[in-house]
Amino acid sequence: MADYGGIPTSPRASVRMPGPVVSRLVAVIALTRSPSWTLARLPRLVAAGLVTAPVLAPSPTLSAQQPVPVSGEVTCADCVITMDTVATIGGREDFGNHVITPFSQVAVDRRGRVLITHLSYPEISIFDLDGDFLGTVGQEGDRPGEYDGIAHVNAGPRFVHVFEFHRGRTMLDLGFEVARTDRSLGQVLSSVVIGADEVAFAVPVPEPATVGHQLRILDARGRISSFGGEDPVAPGPQPHRFVVAGDEETFWAVRQQVNRVVRWNLEPEPVVARVFDRTVEVFERDNPSAQLWPRALNVGAMLDDDGLWIAWQTPDPGWTERISPGGEIPEVPWQTVLDGWLDLVDPSTGQTLARYRGDDALLGFAHGSRYVVSYHEPNAGGAYIRLLEPRVMRGTP
């Protein structure tokens, strides 16, 4: 039984698991401009007066040894997060639905096409926002445009970025033709496109160097820049996973199994600007040191004008069984085992402005978009994912 980020695969998903992929999965178990901090722009929620947040005066750079402890309690008691359904994919017998599982990785390109990959298949399945299957791109092989195992796909203004577990990145143009390949990268499990198709991601290094990770920026010509920590990054499977978010000004890295949030300034030179250690009681309660499943995990992040969104999951309170890696898991709908959560975090303070909780598991954010991905398994079969657009407002919607 494979393990991915602490999650064993579900027999209900009917996933094809070739030997090399199982090996990969067992091995895989997630700030702004200068040394001084100035709040350049207030999140829209703060500016609208829903919460009160101080504007910080310049202060010395916080080092990796100086994280700021932050309570995970919600600070705006009557702020409500709603989720508007943008697309539903799956739920019926149709071509392309073999990739709809709890391990789906989703991106949305600039033409509104939904790109879905699964770690067991060397191809990208393409859907429109009506849920109709448009076809696939890629096949198994060693040539450009052929893949082994796809870790995730991201989408920028001009290119689609395909990251494999062991063979670097392939850039496709918006017609899905190969623009270039970069084979020398290590394993990249989560990324964010910043600017004109530059891709930023976090790579773990031993603590305490730069709060346990390096920032790496890969440009459209295959040139890579590293910031933070001098320890070399070992190739191959990564010991820690980060979910990341950002824009042209900031980059955020969130550890998957620990509520440490690191914010980088990107201009004029990337530098760590804030380190928040969030304490969210329900997350910590289901975060054992052993690799048991189900457990609390951060599964996605997204930055917009409202603030920093963090998607996470915990065991459903009605599900008390805990399974060690390699253990047999029961054939029950995924939502019976997991609950999905979404936090909106104030970037200036690290405080939680609003929180959402739902019965369906959240798989993270669709790369290249602001859509949350949820997963549901009806008892009658026909699993589906939804793309959900989060919104925050004051009072009952």
C-alpha positions in Angstrom: 0.0 0.0 0.0 1.5 3.3 -1.1 1.7 6.4 1.0 1.6 10.0 -0.4 2.0 12.8 2.0 0.8 10.5 4.8 -2.2 9.4 2.8 -2.4 5.7 1.7 -4.2 5.1 -1.6 -7.8 4.1 -1.5 -9.0 0.8 -3.0 -12.1 2.7 -4.1 -10.1 4.8 -6.4 -9.2 1.8 -8.6 -5.8 3.3 -9.2 -3.2 1.6 -11.4 0.0 1.6 -9.3 3.1 0.4 -11.2 6.1 -0.5 -9.2 8.2 2.6 -9.8 5.3 4.8 -8.7 4.9 2.8 -5.5 8.6 3.4 -4.8 8.2 7.1 -5.3 5.1 7.4 -3.1 6.6 5.6 -0.2 9.5 8.0 -0.4 7.3 11.1 -0.4 5.7 11.5 3.0 5.1 22.7 1.6 8.3 36.6 2.3 8.1 40.5 1.0 10.7 42.9 -0.4 13.7 43.9 1.8 15.3 43.3 5.2 12.9 45.8 6.6 9.1 45.2 6.7 6.7 47.7 5.4 3.1 46.9 4.7 2.8 47.8 1.0 -0.9 46.9 0.5 -3.7 45.9 2.8 -5.7 42.8 1.9 -9.1 43.8 0.6 -10.9 42.3 3.6 -8.8 44.4 6.0 -9.2 47.5 3.9 -13.0 47.0 3.9 -13.0 47.4 7.6 -14.1 43.8 8.5 -11.1 43.4 10.8 -8.6 45.7 12.3 -4.9 45.2 11.5 -2.0 47.5 12.4 0.3 48.9 9.8 3.8 47.7 10.8 6.7 50.1 11.0 10.1 49.0 9.7 11.7 46.4 11.9 14.8 44.2 11.8 14.6 41.1 9.6 13.3 38.1 11.4 15.7 35.2 11.1 15.0 31.5 10.9 15.5 31.4 14.7 12.8 34.0 15.4 9.4 32.7 14.3 6.4 34.6 15.5 3.9 32.4 17.4 0.3 33.1 16.2 -2.9 31.7 17.6 -5.1 30.0 15.1 -8.3 31.3 16.6 -10.6 33.2 14.2 -10.4 36.9 14.7 -13.5 38.0 12.8 -16.3 36.1 14.4 -18.9 37.0 11.8 -16.8 36.7 8.7 -18.1 33.9 6.5 -16.3 32.0 3.7 -18.6 30.7 0.9 -17.6 28.4 -1.9 -19.2 28.9 -5.3 -19.0 26.0 -7.7 -17.3 26.8 -10.9 -17.0 23.3 -12.5 -17.9 19.7 -11.7 -15.7 17.0 -13.4 -16.5 13.3 -13.1 -19.5 11.7 -11.6 -20.5 9.9 -14.8 -19.0 7.2 -17.0 -17.0 9.0 -19.6 -13.6 9.2 -21.2 -10.9 10.7 -19.0 -12.5 10.0 -15.6 -9.8 7.5 -14.6 -7.8 10.4 -13.3 -10.6 11.5 -10.9 -9.2 10.1 -7.6 -8.1 11.5 -4.2 -4.6 11.9 -5.8 -5.8 14.1 -8.7 -3.6 17.2 -9.4 -5.4 20.0 -11.1 -4.4 23.1 -13.0 -6.4 25.7 -15.0 -4.7 27.4 -17.9 -5.3 30.9 -19.3 -7.9 29.5 -21.8 -10.0 28.1 -19.0 -9.1 24.5 -19.7 -8.9 22.2 -16.7 -5.7 20.1 -16.7 -5.8 17.0 -14.5 -3.0 14.5 -13.9 -2.6 11.5 -11.7 0.7 10.1 -10.5 0.0 6.7 -12.1 -0.6 8.0 -15.6 2.0 9.7 -18.0 -0.5 12.0 -19.5 -2.6 15.2 -18.9 -6.4 14.8 -19.2 -8.1 18.0 -20.4 -11.6 19.1 -19.6 -13.6 22.3 -20.1 -15.4 24.1 -17.3 -18.6 22.4 -18.3 -17.0 19.1 -17.3 -16.6 17.8 -20.9 -13.6 15.7 -21.7 -11.5 17.3 -24.5 -8.7 14.7 -24.8 -5.2 14.0 -23.4 -1.7 15.3 -24.0 1.4 13.1 -23.5 2.2 9.5 -23.3 4.8 7.2 -21.6 8.3 7.5 -22.9 11.7 9.3 -22.8 11.3 11.9 -25.6 10.2 15.5 -25.1 6.4 15.5 -24.5 6.6 12.0 -23.1 6.5 11.4 -19.3 7.3 8.9 -16.6 5.3 10.1 -13.5 3.8 13.6 -13.4 4.1 15.2 -9.9 2.0 18.3 -10.8 1.2 20.8 -13.6 1.1 24.5 -13.4 -0.1 27.2 -15.8 1.3 30.6 -16.5 0.5 33.4 -19.0 2.2 31.7 -22.0 3.2 28.2 -20.9 2.1 25.1 -19.2 4.7 23.7 -16.8 4.8 19.9 -16.4 6.9 18.7 -13.4 7.8 15.0 -13.3 8.9 13.2 -10.1 12.4 12.4 -11.5 12.9 14.1 -14.9 12.5 17.8 -14.3 10.2 20.2 -16.1 8.7 20.3 -19.6 7.3 23.6 -20.9 4.3 23.4 -23.3 2.9 26.3 -25.2 -0.8 26.9 -25.0 -1.2 24.6 -28.0 0.5 21.9 -25.9 3.6 21.8 -28.1 6.9 21.3 -26.3 8.7 24.6 -25.9 11.7 23.3 -23.8 12.7 20.6 -21.3 14.8 21.1 -18.1 16.0 17.7 -16.9 18.4 18.7 -14.1 15.8 19.7 -11.5 15.1 17.8 -8.3 11.6 16.8 -7.2 9.1 19.7 -7.3 5.8 18.8 -5.7 4.2 22.3 -5.5 5.0 25.5 -7.3 3.6 28.9 -8.1 4.0 30.9 -11.3 5.3 34.5 -10.6 5.6 37.2 -13.2 6.2 36.1 -16.9 6.3 32.4 -16.4 8.9 32.3 -13.7 8.2 29.4 -11.4 9.0 29.5 -7.7 9.1 26.6 -5.3 10.6 25.5 -2.0 13.2 22.8 -1.5 13.9 21.4 2.0 17.3 21.7 3.6 18.3 20.8 7.1 17.0 23.0 9.9 17.6 25.7 11.0 19.0 27.1 7.8 16.4 29.5 6.4 13.6 27.9 8.3 14.2 24.6 6.7 14.0 25.4 3.0 15.5 27.1 0.1 13.5 29.3 -2.4 14.2 28.4 -5.9 13.1 30.4 -9.0 13.2 28.8 -12.4 12.8 31.1 -15.4 11.3 30.4 -18.9 14.8 29.8 -20.3 15.7 27.1 -17.7 17.9 29.2 -15.5 17.5 28.6 -11.8 18.3 30.8 -8.8 18.6 29.6 -5.2 18.1 31.7 -2.1 18.3 30.8 1.6 20.7 28.3 3.1 24.0 27.1 1.9 23.4 23.4 2.4 23.2 21.4 -0.9 19.8 20.0 -1.7 19.9 16.2 -2.1 18.3 14.9 -5.4 15.5 12.5 -5.4 12.4 12.2 -3.1 12.0 15.1 -0.7 11.8 14.5 3.1 9.3 17.4 3.5 6.6 18.8 1.3 5.6 22.4 1.0 2.5 24.0 -0.5 3.3 27.4 -1.9 1.6 30.6 -3.1 2.7 34.0 -4.2 2.7 36.8 -6.8 5.3 39.1 -8.3 6.1 40.6 -4.9 5.9 37.8 -2.3 6.4 34.1 -2.0 4.8 31.9 0.7 5.8 28.4 1.8 3.7 26.3 4.2 4.9 23.0 5.6 2.4 20.2 4.9 2.5 18.6 8.3 3.5 21.6 10.4 1.8 25.0 10.6 4.9 27.0 9.9 4.3 29.7 7.3 7.2 31.5 5.8 6.9 34.7 3.7 9.6 36.0 1.4 10.1 39.4 -0.2 11.1 38.9 -3.9 12.4 42.4 -4.6 15.0 43.8 -4.9 16.5 40.4 -3.8 14.6 37.5 -2.3 14.8 37.5 1.5 12.8 35.9 4.4 10.5 38.6 5.8 8.2 36.8 8.2 7.9 33.4 9.8 4.6 32.5 11.5 4.2 29.5 13.7 0.4 29.0 13.7 -1.2 27.0 16.4 -4.6 25.6 15.2 -6.0 23.4 17.9 -7.9 21.0 15.7 -4.9 20.7 13.4 -2.5 20.0 16.2 -4.8 17.5 17.8 -4.7 15.3 14.7 -1.0 15.7 13.9 0.8 12.7 15.4 4.6 12.3 15.1 4.1 8.8 13.6 3.1 8.6 9.9 -0.4 7.5 10.6 -3.4 8.1 8.3 -5.7 10.0 8.4 -4.0 13.0 9.9 -4.0 16.7 9.7 -2.3 18.1 6.6 -1.9 21.4 4.8 -2.8 20.6 1.2 -2.8 23.9 -0.7 -2.2 27.7 -0.6 -3.3 30.7 -2.7 -2.6 34.4 -2.4 -5.1 37.1 -3.6 -6.3 40.5 -2.5 -8.2 39.0 0.4 -5.1 37.5 1.9 -3.4 34.1 2.1 -5.7 31.1 1.8 -4.6 27.8 3.3 -6.5 24.6 2.5 -6.1 21.7 5.0 -7.7 18.5 6.1 -8.3 16.6 9.3 -9.9 13.2 10.1 -13.6 13.3 10.3 -14.6 13.3 14.0 -16.7 10.1 13.4 -13.7 8.2 12.0 -11.4 7.0 14.8 -9.4 4.3 13.0 -5.7 5.2 12.3 -3.7 3.2 9.8 0.1 2.8 9.5 1.8 3.1 6.1 1.2 -0.1 4.2 -2.0 -0.9 6.2 -5.2 -1.9 4.6 -7.8 0.9 4.5 -11.6 0.2 4.3 -13.6 0.8 1.2 -15.6 3.8 2.4 -16.3 7.1 0.7 -13.4 9.5 1.2 -15.6 12.1 2.8 -16.4 9.6 5.6 -12.8 9.7 6.6 -11.7 13.3 6.0 -13.1 16.8 6.5 -11.9 19.8 4.5 -10.9 23.2 5.9 -10.1 26.5 4.4 -8.4 29.4 6.4 -8.1 33.0 5.3 -4.9 34.4 6.9 -4.0 38.1 7.2 -0.5 38.3 5.5 0.6 41.1 7.9 -0.1 39.4 11.2 -0.5 35.7 10.4 -3.9 35.7 12.2 -6.8 33.7 10.9 -9.5 36.1 9.6 -12.1 33.5 8.7 -12.5 29.7 8.5 -14.6 27.2 6.4 -15.2 23.6 7.2 -16.9 21.0 5.0 -17.5 17.3 4.7 -15.7 16.8 1.4 -12.0 16.4 1.4 -10.1 19.3 -0.1 -7.2 18.4 -2.5 -5.7 21.9 -2.5 -5.9 24.7 -5.1 -5.9 24.2 -8.9 -2.6 25.6 -10.0 -2.8 28.7 -12.0 -6.1 29.7 -10.5 -7.8 30.7 -7.3 -10.1 27.7 -7.3 -10.2 25.2 -4.4 -10.5 21.5 -5.5 -12.9 19.3 -3.5 -13.3 15.5 -3.9 -16.4 13.4 -3.4 -17.2 9.7 -3.7 -21.0 9.0 -3.8 -22.0 5.6 -2.4 -23.3 4.6 -5.8 -19.9 5.3 -7.5 -18.9 7.9 -9.9 -16.4 10.1 -8.0 -16.1 13.7 -9.0 -14.1 16.8 -8.2 -15.4 20.4 -7.9 -13.6 23.6 -8.6 -14.8 26.0 -6.0 -14.2 29.8 -5.8 -13.9 31.0 -2.2 -15.3 34.3 -1.1 -15.4 36.0 2.2 -18.1 38.3 3.6 -19.4 39.6 6.9 -22.4 37.9 8.4 -24.6 35.1 7.1 -24.5 34.8 3.3 
